[in-house]
Amino acid sequence: MIITDTHTHLYSEEFDQDRNEMIQRAINVGVSRFFIPAIDSTCTKAMYELEKNYPEHVFLMMGLHPTYVKENYLEELQHVENELKKRKFYAIGEIGIDLYWDKTHLQEQQLAFRTQIRWAKTYKLPIVIHCREAFDEIFEILEEEKSADLFGIFHCFTGTHEQAIKAISYNMKLGIGGVVTFKNGKIDQFLHLIDLQNIVLETDSPYLAPIPFRGKRNESSYIVNVVDKLAQIYGLPANDIAAITTENSKAIFGI
């Protein structure tokens, strides 16, 4: 069984004490593909180190996370552009709008999101969207920028059924992780109405650990709990969930 974790922050300092062991645990349960989102320039070196140490398993994105859009965001965007010119990445991400923590930089977040969407089109790459309390703002920009060459993943999807359909209409797959196992997660109530072809798996580790690890540090091996939950929802064997979602990830990332 090959499982793809389409979103994991393996460079997080929360893994500093046992990173290699944690990655090996994931590989041992079938997670052989790890897609690593960027946050800002401070994580670039650590991402490259991961790729060097796990060249057959680790695939990198480049982008500026919306909560790191601050006063120096133009410098950070320049870093993203510089890295895109240097080497190959598999997506622009994670990018988007986050109004949960701070609404003061909405205009700058919108500009950064638009800019990075256009780079994705230039480099023919998918985008990986971070959206928190900002569905309307995200959809507004996707509506303006929509085109045949704009596609990607709506990371950590936690919206309604209607929002899921809308996201899919913009050529986005839904990134489903630990939230689907939560009693109050809500997405489990309608996910059976979404064709499995529109789903990819993720952990967002070290965040959002699934039941029975909720509240603890998440790690990529826990994605099997997400697979098992989706197997229940769709009435399919876990192997089929893993295979279909991995094929979906290949359609997005090209590998």
Secondary structure, DSSP 8 states (H G I E B T S, - for coil): --EEES---TT-GGGTTTHHHHHHHHHHTTEEEEEE---SGGGHHHHHHHHHH-TTTEEE-B---GGG--TTHHHHHHHHHHHHHHS--S-EEEEEEE-SS--TTHHHHHHHHHHHHHHHHHHT--EEEEEES-HHHHHHHHHHH--TT--EEETT----HHHHHHHHHTTEEEEE-GGGGSTT--GGGTGGGS-GGGEEE---TTSS--TTSTTS---GGGHHHHHHHHHHHHT--HHHHHHHHHHHHHHHH--
